[in-house]
Amino acid sequence: MPDPNKINLNNISVVLVGTRYPENIGAAARAMRNMGIKQLILVDPQNPDPAKIQKMATHAALDVLERMVICGSLTQALADINYVVGTTARLGGQRKVVSSPAKLAQRLISISHQNQIAILFGPEDRGLTNEDIRFCDILVNIPTADFSSLNLAQAVMVMCHELFGLSRDKPGEFAPRLANRHELEAMYQQLKDVMMRISFINPANPDYFMNNLRHFGSRMQLRAKEVQIIRGICRQIDWYGKKRYQEGLEEGEKKSDA
C-alpha cells in the first residue's frame, strides 16, 4: 500500500502529445524509468517507429514501453484522468494558472493518493496548443535562463525528478477522489448548453466565458460528487425552462381562443 505521506508514482502518467521524433519518445521513457514512473501515453505520435524508440529507451526502460498506450486524441487519453498538468514555456494570454515544478510536486502529494494524474508535454516544435491547455487543471513552467527551449526528454526528466524526490520523504495532506476528465467535460458541455439556452452567455462566442469557468473549476479541484450536483442543477434548470415555455404556449392558446 502506498505511503499516504508521499507521492504515489503509480498514479502518475506522462502524456506526450503529437511527438515528432521516435528517439524523443524512447529518451522520455528512459527518463521516466530512472525516476520510477512507468505509465507512458502517446497521443497521435507522428512517427512511432518501435526500433528507434527502443534503441533510445535501452533495455532498462522496456517495461515502460510494454505498458505504453497510444491514443488518437487527447480526449481519449484523459478520459480516466482526474487531474491534468500541462507543461508550457509560453506564459500570458490563457496561460494564467502557472506553478513551478517544485511547487507542483508539493501539491500533487495529496492528490496522487486517490487520483490519476497526467503530466502533458506538447510537440517538440511548438508545445501544447491552447486547445490542449483547456484540458489542464494547472500549468507548470520549467524556469530556464535566456534560452527557454528544452529538449522533450530533458523536460520529462525535470518533472519526473521533482516527483520522485517527494515520493520518498515529504508529507502531504489527504485529498479525496477528484472528478476525471470525462466527468468534467460532460459537466462543462451541459453547463454551456444550459447557459446558452437561458441566454446567460453569448451563443456567438461561448468559449470566452467557458474558458473562465474552466479556470474557476480547476482552482476548485471538483470532486466527482460535486460534478454530479452541478449536473443535477443543470437538469433542473433545463426542465423548469421547458416547463415555463410550454405553459406560456398554453396560456397564449387560451387567450387566442377567448
PyMOL commands that set and color helices and strands:
alter all, ss='L'
color gray80, all
select helices_A, chain A and resi 9-11+22-34+50-57+59-67+74-77+101-111+130-133+152-165+181-197+206-220+224-257
alter helices_A, ss='H'
color red, helices_A
select strands_A, chain A and resi 12-17+39-43+69-71+83-87+98-99+117-121+138-140
alter strands_A, ss='S'
color yellow, strands_A
deselect
rebuild
show_as cartoon
